[in-house]
Amino acid sequence: MTSTISGMLDGTGKSIAIVASRFNSIIVDRLISGAQDTLVRHGVDADAISLFRVPGAWELPMVCRRVVNKGSFDAVLALGCVIRGGTDHYDHVAREAATGLAQVALESEIPVVFGVLTCHTLEQAIERAGGKAGNQGSSAALTALELISLLEQI
């Protein structure tokens, strides 16, 4: 018989860092609120959530790496929003944010969760920041809690 090991959604006693970009703050602030609300509803003490603000998505990997290296958090959520414009800038920022955060996550002993929206339009971003497509900040928080629990069991 196959043994299945799954993570639970219990944040009791956990310490979470949220690293969030200020760029597109009308969207990112909604992601932050969704993440914070979800974490608290699942047992994380509000005082155990630290918010680090960075200029944009490009800076997320560097600051997440520094936060991970400090060693005082059980997980890190990277939250941001990149919306396609009329130039190639979107492609570079979105790609490098994703690549950089993936590298930090793979090198880390704690969950580093990608909660960066990469959307073609502002309307798509609004849908994913509390609209009909849910709140991806909340989803990132749930992912972090599940991964914390899963990693503790391995």
VENZI-V966448 format. One record per residue. N is the residue number from 1. RES is the residue in one small letter. PSI is psi as a letter, one per 20 degrees, with the letter a starting at -180 (* if undefined). D_LAST is the distance of its C-alpha to the last C-alpha in whole Angstrom. Layout:
n | res | psi | d_last
N | RES | PSI | D_LAST
N | RES | PSI | D_LAST
//
This chain:
n | res | psi | d_last
1 | m | q | 19
2 | t | p | 16
3 | s | p | 12
4 | t | p | 11
5 | i | p | 8
6 | s | q | 10
7 | g | q | 10
8 | m | r | 13
9 | l | l | 16
10 | d | o | 17
11 | g | j | 18
12 | t | p | 19
13 | g | j | 19
14 | k | q | 18
15 | s | p | 20
16 | i | p | 20
17 | a | p | 22
18 | i | p | 24
19 | v | o | 26
20 | a | q | 29
21 | s | q | 32
22 | r | h | 36
23 | f | p | 37
24 | n | l | 38
25 | s | h | 37
26 | i | h | 39
27 | i | g | 35
28 | v | h | 33
29 | d | h | 34
30 | r | h | 33
31 | l | g | 30
32 | i | g | 29
33 | s | g | 31
34 | g | g | 29
35 | a | g | 25
36 | q | g | 27
37 | d | g | 28
38 | t | g | 25
39 | l | g | 23
40 | v | g | 25
41 | r | h | 25
42 | h | k | 22
43 | g | i | 22
44 | v | p | 22
45 | d | p | 25
46 | a | h | 27
47 | d | i | 28
48 | a | j | 24
49 | i | p | 25
50 | s | p | 26
51 | l | p | 28
52 | f | p | 29
53 | r | p | 32
54 | v | r | 33
55 | p | g | 36
56 | g | a | 34
57 | a | h | 31
58 | w | h | 32
59 | e | i | 31
60 | l | g | 28
61 | p | g | 26
62 | m | g | 28
63 | v | h | 27
64 | c | g | 23
65 | r | g | 23
66 | r | g | 25
67 | v | g | 23
68 | v | g | 20
69 | n | h | 21
70 | k | h | 23
71 | g | j | 19
72 | s | j | 20
73 | f | q | 18
74 | d | h | 15
75 | a | q | 16
76 | v | p | 19
77 | l | p | 21
78 | a | o | 24
79 | l | p | 27
80 | g | a | 30
81 | c | p | 33
82 | v | p | 34
83 | i | p | 37
84 | r | p | 39
85 | g | b | 43
86 | g | j | 46
87 | t | a | 44
88 | d | i | 42
89 | h | g | 40
90 | y | g | 38
91 | d | g | 36
92 | h | g | 36
93 | v | g | 34
94 | a | g | 32
95 | r | g | 31
96 | e | h | 30
97 | a | g | 28
98 | a | g | 26
99 | t | g | 26
100 | g | g | 25
101 | l | h | 23
102 | a | g | 21
103 | q | g | 21
104 | v | g | 20
105 | a | g | 17
106 | l | h | 16
107 | e | i | 17
108 | s | q | 15
109 | e | j | 12
110 | i | r | 12
111 | p | p | 13
112 | v | o | 17
113 | v | p | 18
114 | f | o | 22
115 | g | l | 24
116 | v | o | 27
117 | l | p | 30
118 | t | n | 32
119 | c | q | 35
120 | h | h | 38
121 | t | r | 40
122 | l | h | 40
123 | e | g | 40
124 | q | g | 37
125 | a | g | 35
126 | i | g | 37
127 | e | h | 36
128 | r | i | 32
129 | a | l | 32
130 | g | j | 33
131 | g | b | 36
132 | k | i | 36
133 | a | j | 32
134 | g | a | 31
135 | n | o | 29
136 | q | i | 27
137 | g | g | 26
138 | s | g | 25
139 | s | g | 23
140 | a | h | 21
141 | a | g | 20
142 | l | g | 19
143 | t | g | 17
144 | a | g | 16
145 | l | g | 15
146 | e | g | 13
147 | l | h | 11
148 | i | g | 10
149 | s | g | 9
150 | l | g | 7
151 | l | h | 5
152 | e | h | 6
153 | q | i | 4
154 | i | * | 0
//
